[in-house]
Amino acid sequence: MADKIKLIPYGISDFKQIRKENKYLVDKTMYFQKLEDAGNFLFLARPRRFGKSLFLSMLEAYYDVNDKDDFEQWFQGLYVDSHSTVYHNQYLVLHLDFSLVGSDVERLEENFNRYCDQEINKFVEAHVKYFGQDKVEMIKNEHASIPKLNALRSTAELLQLPLYLIVDEYDNFTNNVLNVKGQQAYHDLTHGTGFYRDIFKIFKATFKRIIMLGVSPITLDDLTSGYNIALNITMDERFNQMLGFSEEEVRQMIRYYKDAGAIKQSEEEIIADMKPWYDNYCFAEESFGREPSVFNSDMVCYYLDSLVNKGKRPKEMLDANTGTDYVKLQRLVEIDQSKSKRISTIHKIVEDGYIIGQLVSHFPAERMMEYGNFISLLYYYGMLTIGGVDWDMLKLVIPNNNVRKQYYNYLLQEYQSIDALNLDDLKECFKFAARDGNWRPLIETICKAYHDTTSVRQLVEGERNLQGFMTAYLNLTNYYAVAPEQELNHGYCDFFLLPDIHAWLHASHSYILELKYLKANATDAEARKQWDDAVEQIKCYAQDEKLRSMLHGTTLHLVVVQIKGCDLVKYDEVIP
């Protein structure tokens, strides 16, 4: 590998560091003009790990007057190098990251004031030649965020200094308050004379331009009583691909490392491997079907970092950091006592892969658990994305396997909390099925766990409960990419245990699983007819023309499983 090959900036959100250390940068500077055209006060929400902090770091370097003489150093070769806007390096930029305030909700105001005090002090010191030393000292002598901001505002007005405010993770610690202390503490913080609300009153009067990024619009709606502080561009099609990577940007990245000799796999092989896990996001209704979907940029860097530095894809396609997404989903579902409908909604999304709904652009925290708002929150958190239009409604889909695993983890924890299954025993059963073709222990173990769990508490009635249960437990394996509702021969099988050719240990056997549910009072005649229909269905699936190419040399087993109530009543292999 050449010494000068650009390093992959996995986990790095400092634009100047990336440029200094010759790391690979996906150019997003073509959006600067679009942001200027959109307005002076902007807000955008995106899920975690989509490059928000890096983008804001880039904006700071572009607009801050202190970086004017270093413009070429930072932006040479990027789009704005030859397409600069009239406002580049024309502002004094204050960059606040509210994730740094801390999560100690008992000392929140104290910690917030301390953080703002430090950041504003650094800001005026960095721009002392514009403020003058006496004004800098005057501002620094204020030791609370609100009087310090007022001093900054009056000084900037007197000296006619244009100020630009960047706020990253604007809703980070308020979300902590909501999750830890509940809605009343959150309400006190963001309503009436709460210190955080008072800060936002001053922001708009102080700064000529403001851009705020976060995960959801809840806090902003509560802070502004009608959303009048900023234009929400979250679902604006002009900015659909501003964060994250397009497929072409991913391909360019792959070509760079292939040309440098850093990777041996083909471009198509890498794209085919990444797409089911990291792609398929769409953030604007008008963009769906008109422009390519968006990759999660952090996950792409995670994958390519392993490929370049280790010569192979990561052992786990999910970055360990995604574990925090599961925690957020759990908190979101369980934030109050009336969670049963939300659990039902999660089950429906997992089993169908989508839900029909409408996205709400803003709503207060006190209404966040209403059905439509809850669906919108899943979109803002990246757990759903736009996957189609259904008349005046949207088809909101699970974007990819990465997110799908988060749902499965949630369901699994629900089931395990009721009646825990020994997961080490289950992994042994997967080994027998994958290595030896002995699938019966796997079915028997999961179905026994289903019986034991359901007899304690019926989370969701009937077939939906069974589908969700099987989905959660069948996904606890690295041997297979488990595909529910896989289309085969113009039909949809319940589960296809598709061999994962990238797994460290390769399966020798693959499975199509047809799962049938009978109500507890079903007659023997109904059971026989259902079984016979299932046998014909699964034989039909096995005739699919593309099936052989998907098996990668494994032996295919056709298995029908019949459950009555919560009991396993029949299971057998069907000979094609």
C-alpha positions as CSV (number, residue, x, y, z in Angstrom):
1,M,0.0,0.0,0.0
2,A,1.3,3.4,-0.9
3,D,2.5,5.6,2.0
4,K,0.4,8.5,0.9
5,I,-2.9,6.6,0.6
6,K,-5.7,8.5,2.4
7,L,-6.8,7.0,5.6
8,I,-10.4,6.3,6.3
9,P,-11.9,8.9,8.7
10,Y,-13.9,6.4,10.7
11,G,-15.2,8.0,13.9
12,I,-13.6,11.4,13.1
13,S,-15.8,14.5,13.0
14,D,-13.1,17.2,12.9
15,F,-12.9,18.5,9.3
16,K,-9.5,20.2,9.8
17,Q,-8.0,17.0,11.3
18,I,-9.2,15.1,8.3
19,R,-7.5,17.5,5.9
20,K,-4.3,17.8,8.0
21,E,-3.9,14.0,8.3
22,N,-4.7,13.3,4.6
23,K,-7.8,11.3,5.3
24,Y,-10.5,10.5,2.7
25,L,-13.2,13.1,2.6
26,V,-16.5,12.8,0.7
27,D,-17.1,16.3,-0.7
28,K,-20.4,17.8,0.5
29,T,-19.5,21.4,-0.1
30,M,-21.9,21.8,-3.0
31,Y,-24.6,22.1,-0.4
32,F,-23.2,25.4,1.0
33,Q,-24.9,27.6,-1.6
34,K,-28.2,25.7,-1.2
35,L,-28.1,26.3,2.6
36,E,-27.5,30.0,2.0
37,D,-30.4,30.1,-0.4
38,A,-32.7,28.3,2.0
39,G,-32.6,30.9,4.7
40,N,-30.7,32.4,7.6
41,F,-32.1,30.2,10.4
42,L,-32.2,26.6,9.6
43,F,-32.9,23.3,11.4
44,L,-32.2,19.8,10.2
45,A,-32.8,16.4,11.9
46,R,-30.9,13.2,10.9
47,P,-30.3,9.9,12.7
48,R,-27.1,9.2,14.5
49,R,-23.9,8.4,12.5
50,F,-24.9,10.2,9.3
51,G,-22.0,12.7,9.4
52,K,-23.8,15.6,11.1
53,S,-20.9,16.7,13.3
54,L,-18.3,16.5,10.4
55,F,-20.5,18.6,8.2
56,L,-20.9,21.3,10.8
57,S,-17.1,21.3,11.4
58,M,-16.7,21.9,7.7
59,L,-19.2,24.8,7.8
60,E,-17.3,26.4,10.6
61,A,-14.0,26.3,8.6
62,Y,-15.8,27.7,5.6
63,Y,-17.6,30.6,7.2
64,D,-15.3,31.7,10.0
65,V,-13.3,34.8,9.2
66,N,-10.3,33.4,11.1
67,D,-9.9,30.8,8.4
68,K,-10.0,33.2,5.5
69,D,-6.2,33.0,4.9
70,D,-6.3,29.2,5.1
71,F,-9.1,28.7,2.6
72,E,-6.9,27.0,0.1
73,Q,-5.5,24.7,2.7
74,W,-8.9,23.5,3.9
75,F,-10.9,23.5,0.6
76,Q,-8.4,22.9,-2.2
77,G,-9.8,20.4,-4.6
78,L,-13.3,20.5,-3.1
79,Y,-16.4,21.9,-5.0
80,V,-16.3,25.3,-3.2
81,D,-12.7,25.8,-4.2
82,S,-13.9,26.9,-7.6
83,H,-17.6,27.6,-6.6
84,S,-17.2,29.7,-3.5
85,T,-20.2,31.6,-2.2
86,V,-20.3,35.3,-1.4
87,Y,-20.4,34.6,2.4
88,H,-17.4,32.4,2.8
89,N,-15.2,33.4,5.7
90,Q,-17.4,36.4,6.4
91,Y,-18.7,35.5,9.9
92,L,-17.4,35.1,13.4
93,V,-18.6,31.5,14.0
94,L,-19.6,30.2,17.4
95,H,-19.8,26.4,17.4
96,L,-21.7,24.7,20.3
97,D,-22.0,21.0,20.8
98,F,-24.6,20.3,23.4
99,S,-23.7,16.6,23.7
100,L,-20.7,18.0,25.7
101,V,-22.9,19.5,28.4
102,G,-23.1,16.1,30.1
103,S,-25.9,13.9,31.3
104,D,-26.1,14.8,35.0
105,V,-29.7,15.9,35.1
106,E,-29.4,17.0,38.7
107,R,-26.8,19.7,37.9
108,L,-28.0,20.4,34.3
109,E,-28.2,24.2,34.5
110,E,-24.9,24.5,36.3
111,N,-23.2,22.3,33.7
112,F,-24.9,24.1,30.8
113,N,-23.8,27.5,32.1
114,R,-20.2,26.2,32.6
115,Y,-20.1,24.8,29.1
116,C,-21.5,27.9,27.4
117,D,-19.1,30.1,29.6
118,Q,-16.1,28.2,28.4
119,E,-17.1,28.1,24.7
120,I,-18.0,31.8,24.5
121,N,-14.8,32.7,26.2
122,K,-12.8,30.6,23.7
123,F,-14.9,32.2,20.9
124,V,-14.2,35.9,21.8
125,E,-10.5,35.1,22.6
126,A,-10.2,33.6,19.1
127,H,-11.7,36.7,17.6
128,V,-10.0,39.3,19.8
129,K,-8.7,41.3,16.9
130,Y,-12.4,42.0,15.9
131,F,-13.8,42.5,19.4
132,G,-10.8,44.3,21.0
133,Q,-9.2,43.2,24.3
134,D,-11.4,45.4,26.5
135,K,-14.6,44.0,25.0
136,V,-13.3,40.4,25.3
137,E,-12.6,40.9,29.0
138,M,-16.1,42.5,29.5
139,I,-17.8,39.5,27.9
140,K,-15.6,37.0,29.8
141,N,-16.5,38.6,33.1
142,E,-20.1,37.5,32.7
143,H,-20.4,34.0,34.3
144,A,-23.8,32.7,33.2
145,S,-24.9,31.9,29.7
146,I,-27.7,34.4,29.3
147,P,-25.9,37.5,30.5
148,K,-22.8,36.4,28.6
149,L,-24.9,36.0,25.4
150,N,-26.5,39.4,25.9
151,A,-23.1,41.0,26.3
152,L,-21.9,39.3,23.1
153,R,-25.0,40.5,21.3
154,S,-24.7,44.1,22.3
155,T,-21.0,44.1,21.5
156,A,-21.5,42.6,18.1
157,E,-24.2,45.2,17.3
158,L,-22.0,48.0,18.4
159,L,-19.1,46.8,16.3
160,Q,-21.3,45.6,13.5
161,L,-19.8,42.1,13.6
162,P,-21.8,39.4,11.8
163,L,-22.1,36.3,14.0
164,Y,-22.9,32.8,12.9
165,L,-24.1,30.1,15.3
166,I,-23.7,26.4,14.8
167,V,-25.5,24.1,17.2
168,D,-24.7,20.4,17.1
169,E,-26.7,17.8,19.1
170,Y,-29.1,20.6,20.1
171,D,-31.5,18.0,21.7
172,N,-28.9,15.7,23.3
173,F,-29.2,16.6,27.0
174,T,-32.9,17.5,26.8
175,N,-33.5,13.9,25.5
176,N,-31.6,12.7,28.6
177,V,-33.8,14.7,30.8
178,L,-36.9,13.3,29.1
179,N,-35.7,9.7,29.4
180,V,-34.3,9.9,32.9
181,K,-36.5,12.4,34.8
182,G,-39.7,12.3,32.8
183,Q,-42.0,14.7,31.0
184,Q,-42.5,17.1,33.9
185,A,-38.8,17.8,34.3
186,Y,-38.4,18.2,30.6
187,H,-41.4,20.5,30.5
188,D,-39.9,22.7,33.1
189,L,-36.7,22.9,31.1
190,T,-38.2,23.8,27.8
191,H,-41.3,25.9,28.8
192,G,-42.1,29.0,30.7
193,T,-38.9,30.5,32.2
194,G,-36.7,27.4,31.8
195,F,-33.1,28.4,31.2
196,Y,-32.9,26.4,28.0
197,R,-35.9,28.1,26.6
198,D,-34.5,31.5,27.5
199,I,-31.3,30.8,25.7
200,F,-33.1,30.2,22.5
201,K,-34.9,33.5,22.8
202,I,-31.6,35.2,22.7
203,F,-30.1,33.2,19.9
204,K,-32.1,34.6,17.1
205,A,-31.6,38.2,18.2
206,T,-27.8,37.7,18.5
207,F,-26.8,35.8,15.3
208,K,-27.2,36.7,11.7
209,R,-27.2,33.0,10.7
210,I,-28.0,29.9,12.7
211,I,-27.9,26.2,11.8
212,M,-29.0,23.6,14.3
213,L,-28.8,19.8,13.9
214,G,-30.1,17.1,16.0
215,V,-32.0,13.8,16.0
216,S,-35.6,15.0,16.3
217,P,-37.6,18.2,16.2
218,I,-39.3,17.6,19.6
219,T,-37.1,20.0,21.6
220,L,-37.2,22.7,19.0
221,D,-41.0,22.6,18.9
222,D,-41.2,22.9,22.6
223,L,-38.7,25.7,22.8
224,T,-40.3,27.9,20.1
225,S,-44.0,27.7,20.7
226,G,-44.9,27.2,17.1
227,Y,-41.6,26.5,15.4
228,N,-40.8,30.1,14.6
229,I,-37.0,30.1,15.3
230,A,-35.9,28.2,12.3
231,L,-36.9,26.8,8.9
232,N,-37.1,23.0,9.2
233,I,-35.3,21.5,6.1
234,T,-35.3,17.9,7.4
235,M,-37.7,16.7,4.7
236,D,-36.6,19.2,2.0
237,E,-35.7,17.3,-1.1
238,R,-32.8,19.8,-1.8
239,F,-31.0,18.3,1.2
240,N,-32.0,14.7,1.0
241,Q,-28.4,13.5,0.2
242,M,-26.5,16.3,2.1
243,L,-25.7,13.8,4.9
244,G,-24.9,10.2,4.4
245,F,-23.3,8.8,1.2
246,S,-24.9,8.3,-2.2
247,E,-24.1,5.0,-3.9
248,E,-21.9,6.9,-6.4
249,E,-20.0,8.4,-3.5
250,V,-19.5,5.0,-2.0
251,R,-18.4,3.6,-5.4
252,Q,-15.9,6.4,-5.8
253,M,-14.4,5.6,-2.4
254,I,-14.1,1.9,-3.3
255,R,-12.4,2.8,-6.6
256,Y,-9.9,5.0,-4.8
257,Y,-8.8,2.2,-2.5
258,K,-8.8,-0.4,-5.3
259,D,-6.7,1.9,-7.5
260,A,-4.3,2.3,-4.6
261,G,-4.0,-1.4,-4.2
262,A,-5.5,-1.4,-0.7
263,I,-8.4,-3.8,-1.5
264,K,-8.7,-6.8,-3.7
265,Q,-12.4,-7.4,-3.7
266,S,-14.4,-6.2,-6.7
267,E,-16.4,-3.0,-6.6
268,E,-19.6,-4.9,-7.3
269,E,-18.9,-7.5,-4.6
270,I,-18.4,-4.8,-2.0
271,I,-21.5,-2.9,-3.0
272,A,-23.6,-6.0,-3.0
273,D,-22.3,-6.9,0.5
274,M,-22.9,-3.4,2.0
275,K,-26.2,-2.4,0.4
276,P,-28.5,-4.7,2.4
277,W,-26.9,-3.5,5.7
278,Y,-26.2,0.2,5.2
279,D,-28.3,1.6,2.3
280,N,-31.9,2.5,1.5
281,Y,-32.5,5.7,3.4
282,C,-34.7,8.4,1.9
283,F,-35.5,11.5,3.9
284,A,-37.8,13.5,1.5
285,E,-41.0,12.3,-0.1
286,E,-40.2,14.1,-3.3
287,S,-36.9,12.4,-3.6
288,F,-38.3,8.8,-3.5
289,G,-37.9,7.2,-6.9
290,R,-36.2,10.3,-8.3
291,E,-32.8,10.0,-6.9
292,P,-30.7,7.2,-5.4
293,S,-31.1,6.1,-1.8
294,V,-28.6,7.1,0.9
295,F,-26.1,5.0,2.7
296,N,-25.3,5.4,6.4
297,S,-21.9,7.1,6.1
298,D,-20.5,5.9,9.4
299,M,-21.3,2.3,8.7
300,V,-19.6,2.5,5.2
301,C,-16.4,3.8,6.9
302,Y,-16.7,1.1,9.5
303,Y,-16.8,-1.6,6.8
304,L,-14.1,-0.1,4.5
305,D,-11.8,0.5,7.5
306,S,-11.8,-3.2,8.2
307,L,-11.5,-4.0,4.5
308,V,-8.5,-1.7,3.9
309,N,-6.6,-2.3,7.2
310,K,-7.4,-6.0,7.7
311,G,-8.0,-7.2,4.1
312,K,-11.5,-8.5,5.0
313,R,-15.0,-7.3,5.8
314,P,-15.8,-6.8,9.5
315,K,-16.7,-10.0,11.4
316,E,-19.9,-8.3,12.5
317,M,-21.7,-6.1,10.0
318,L,-23.1,-4.1,12.8
319,D,-20.8,-1.7,14.5
320,A,-20.9,-2.2,18.3
321,N,-21.9,1.4,18.6
322,T,-25.3,0.5,17.2
323,G,-26.1,-1.0,20.6
324,T,-27.1,2.5,21.7
325,D,-29.8,2.5,19.1
326,Y,-31.4,-0.5,20.7
327,V,-31.4,1.3,24.1
328,K,-33.0,4.4,22.5
329,L,-35.7,2.2,20.9
330,Q,-36.4,0.5,24.2
331,R,-36.7,3.9,26.0
332,L,-38.9,5.2,23.3
333,V,-41.3,2.3,23.6
334,E,-41.3,2.2,27.3
335,I,-41.3,5.9,28.2
336,D,-44.6,5.7,30.0
337,Q,-47.0,3.0,31.2
338,S,-49.3,2.9,28.1
339,K,-46.8,1.0,25.9
340,S,-48.9,-1.9,24.7
341,K,-50.0,-0.2,21.5
342,R,-46.4,0.8,20.7
343,I,-45.3,-2.8,21.2
344,S,-48.0,-3.9,18.8
345,T,-46.7,-1.3,16.3
346,I,-43.2,-2.6,16.6
347,H,-44.4,-6.1,16.0
348,K,-46.3,-5.0,12.9
349,I,-43.3,-3.2,11.5
350,V,-41.0,-6.2,12.1
351,E,-43.4,-8.7,10.5
352,D,-44.5,-6.6,7.6
353,G,-41.3,-4.7,7.1
354,Y,-43.2,-1.5,6.7
355,I,-46.1,0.6,8.0
356,I,-48.4,3.1,6.3
357,G,-48.4,6.5,7.9
358,Q,-47.7,10.2,7.6
359,L,-44.7,12.0,8.9
360,V,-45.2,14.8,11.3
361,S,-42.7,17.7,11.0
362,H,-43.0,18.8,14.6
363,F,-44.8,18.0,17.8
364,P,-44.3,18.7,21.5
365,A,-42.9,16.0,23.9
366,E,-46.2,15.7,25.7
367,R,-47.7,14.3,22.4
368,M,-44.7,12.2,21.3
369,M,-46.4,8.9,22.2
370,E,-49.5,9.5,20.1
371,Y,-49.6,6.9,17.3
372,G,-48.7,9.2,14.3
373,N,-46.0,11.0,16.3
374,F,-44.5,7.7,17.5
375,I,-44.2,6.6,13.9
376,S,-42.5,9.9,13.0
377,L,-40.1,9.4,15.9
378,L,-39.1,6.1,14.4
379,Y,-38.3,7.9,11.2
380,Y,-36.3,10.6,12.9
381,Y,-34.3,7.9,14.8
382,G,-33.5,6.2,11.5
383,M,-35.7,3.1,12.4
384,L,-38.0,3.8,9.5
385,T,-37.4,5.6,6.2
386,I,-39.5,6.6,3.2
387,G,-40.0,3.6,0.9
388,G,-43.0,4.5,-1.2
389,V,-46.1,6.6,-1.5
390,D,-49.6,5.2,-0.9
391,W,-52.0,7.9,-2.1
392,D,-51.8,10.7,0.4
393,M,-49.9,8.5,2.9
394,L,-46.3,7.2,3.0
395,K,-45.0,3.7,3.0
396,L,-42.4,3.8,5.8
397,V,-40.0,0.8,5.7
398,I,-37.2,-0.7,7.7
399,P,-34.2,0.7,5.8
400,N,-31.8,-2.3,6.0
401,N,-30.5,-5.2,8.0
402,N,-28.6,-3.0,10.4
403,V,-31.9,-1.4,11.6
404,R,-33.8,-4.7,11.3
405,K,-31.4,-6.2,13.8
406,Q,-32.2,-3.4,16.3
407,Y,-35.9,-4.3,16.0
408,Y,-35.1,-8.0,16.5
409,N,-33.0,-7.2,19.5
410,Y,-35.9,-5.3,21.0
411,L,-38.3,-8.2,20.5
412,L,-35.7,-10.7,21.8
413,Q,-35.3,-8.8,25.0
414,E,-39.0,-8.7,25.5
415,Y,-39.3,-12.4,25.1
416,Q,-36.2,-13.1,27.2
417,S,-37.5,-10.9,30.0
418,I,-40.6,-13.1,30.2
419,D,-39.0,-16.6,30.0
420,A,-35.3,-16.7,29.2
421,L,-34.0,-19.2,26.7
422,N,-30.5,-20.4,27.1
423,L,-28.9,-18.8,24.0
424,D,-25.8,-20.9,24.1
425,D,-28.0,-24.0,23.7
426,L,-29.7,-22.3,20.8
427,K,-26.4,-21.5,19.1
428,E,-25.5,-25.2,19.3
429,C,-28.8,-26.0,17.6
430,F,-27.9,-23.6,14.8
431,K,-24.6,-25.3,14.4
432,F,-26.3,-28.7,14.0
433,A,-28.6,-27.3,11.4
434,A,-26.0,-25.4,9.5
435,R,-23.2,-28.1,9.6
436,D,-25.1,-31.4,9.7
437,G,-28.5,-30.7,8.3
438,N,-30.1,-31.7,11.7
439,W,-32.7,-29.0,11.9
440,R,-35.1,-30.6,14.4
441,P,-33.4,-29.5,17.6
442,L,-33.5,-25.9,16.4
443,I,-37.2,-26.0,15.7
444,E,-38.0,-27.9,18.9
445,T,-36.0,-25.4,21.0
446,I,-37.5,-22.3,19.6
447,C,-41.1,-23.7,19.7
448,K,-40.6,-24.8,23.3
449,A,-39.5,-21.3,24.2
450,Y,-42.5,-20.0,22.3
451,H,-44.8,-22.2,24.4
452,D,-43.2,-21.2,27.6
453,T,-43.2,-17.5,26.9
454,T,-46.8,-17.4,25.4
455,S,-48.2,-19.3,28.3
456,V,-46.9,-16.6,30.7
457,R,-48.0,-13.6,28.7
458,Q,-49.4,-13.1,25.2
459,L,-47.6,-10.1,23.9
460,V,-49.5,-9.9,20.6
461,E,-52.3,-12.2,19.7
462,G,-52.0,-15.2,17.5
463,E,-50.0,-15.4,14.3
464,R,-48.3,-12.1,14.7
465,N,-46.9,-13.1,18.0
466,L,-45.6,-16.3,16.5
467,Q,-44.0,-14.6,13.5
468,G,-42.3,-12.0,15.7
469,F,-41.0,-14.7,18.0
470,M,-39.6,-16.8,15.3
471,T,-38.0,-13.8,13.6
472,A,-36.3,-12.7,16.8
473,Y,-34.8,-16.1,17.6
474,L,-33.9,-17.2,14.0
475,N,-31.8,-14.1,13.6
476,L,-29.5,-15.2,16.5
477,T,-27.0,-16.7,14.0
478,N,-24.1,-15.7,11.9
479,Y,-24.5,-18.7,9.6
480,Y,-27.5,-17.3,7.8
481,A,-28.9,-14.1,6.5
482,V,-32.5,-14.8,7.6
483,A,-34.9,-13.4,5.0
484,P,-38.6,-13.2,6.2
485,E,-41.2,-13.0,3.4
486,Q,-38.6,-13.8,0.7
487,E,-40.2,-13.8,-2.8
488,L,-39.9,-17.2,-4.4
489,N,-41.8,-18.3,-7.6
490,H,-44.4,-15.5,-7.3
491,G,-45.1,-16.2,-3.6
492,Y,-43.6,-15.3,-0.3
493,C,-42.2,-17.9,2.0
494,D,-42.3,-17.3,5.8
495,F,-38.5,-17.6,6.3
496,F,-35.5,-18.4,4.1
497,L,-32.4,-19.2,6.0
498,L,-30.0,-18.0,3.3
499,P,-26.4,-19.1,3.7
500,D,-24.2,-16.1,4.4
501,I,-21.2,-16.6,2.1
502,H,-19.2,-14.0,4.1
503,A,-19.6,-15.8,7.4
504,W,-16.5,-17.0,9.1
505,L,-17.9,-20.5,9.2
506,H,-19.9,-21.5,6.1
507,A,-23.2,-23.4,6.4
508,S,-23.5,-26.6,4.4
509,H,-27.3,-26.6,4.6
510,S,-30.0,-24.0,3.9
511,Y,-33.7,-23.9,4.7
512,I,-37.0,-22.7,3.5
513,L,-39.3,-22.6,6.5
514,E,-43.1,-22.4,6.2
515,L,-44.7,-21.6,9.5
516,K,-48.4,-22.2,10.0
517,Y,-50.5,-21.1,12.9
518,L,-53.8,-22.6,14.1
519,K,-56.1,-21.2,16.7
520,A,-56.4,-23.3,19.8
521,N,-60.0,-24.4,18.9
522,A,-59.2,-25.4,15.3
523,T,-60.6,-28.8,14.2
524,D,-58.5,-31.7,13.0
525,A,-59.9,-31.2,9.5
526,E,-58.8,-27.6,9.5
527,A,-55.3,-28.7,10.6
528,R,-55.0,-31.3,7.9
529,K,-56.1,-28.9,5.2
530,Q,-53.7,-26.2,6.4
531,W,-50.8,-28.7,6.4
532,D,-51.6,-30.0,2.9
533,D,-51.8,-26.4,1.6
534,A,-48.4,-25.6,3.3
535,V,-46.8,-28.6,1.6
536,E,-47.9,-27.5,-1.8
537,Q,-46.8,-23.9,-1.1
538,I,-43.3,-24.9,-0.1
539,K,-42.9,-27.2,-3.1
540,C,-43.9,-24.3,-5.3
541,Y,-41.2,-22.1,-3.7
542,A,-38.6,-24.7,-4.3
543,Q,-39.3,-24.4,-8.1
544,D,-38.1,-20.8,-8.2
545,E,-35.6,-20.4,-11.1
546,K,-33.2,-18.1,-9.2
547,L,-33.1,-20.3,-6.1
548,R,-30.1,-22.5,-7.0
549,S,-27.9,-19.5,-7.4
550,M,-28.8,-18.3,-3.9
551,L,-27.9,-21.5,-2.2
552,H,-24.1,-21.3,-2.9
553,G,-23.8,-25.1,-3.1
554,T,-25.6,-25.8,0.2
555,T,-28.2,-28.6,0.6
556,L,-31.7,-27.1,0.7
557,H,-34.3,-28.4,3.2
558,L,-38.0,-27.6,3.0
559,V,-39.5,-27.6,6.4
560,V,-43.1,-27.1,7.4
561,V,-44.0,-26.2,11.1
562,Q,-47.5,-26.2,12.5
563,I,-48.4,-24.5,15.8
564,K,-51.7,-24.7,17.4
565,G,-52.3,-22.1,20.1
566,C,-48.9,-22.1,21.7
567,D,-48.1,-25.8,21.1
568,L,-46.0,-27.4,18.4
569,V,-48.2,-30.1,16.9
570,K,-46.5,-31.1,13.7
571,Y,-43.2,-30.5,11.9
572,D,-41.6,-32.3,9.0
573,E,-39.4,-32.0,6.0
574,V,-41.0,-32.0,2.6
575,I,-39.4,-33.7,-0.3
576,P,-39.6,-31.6,-3.5
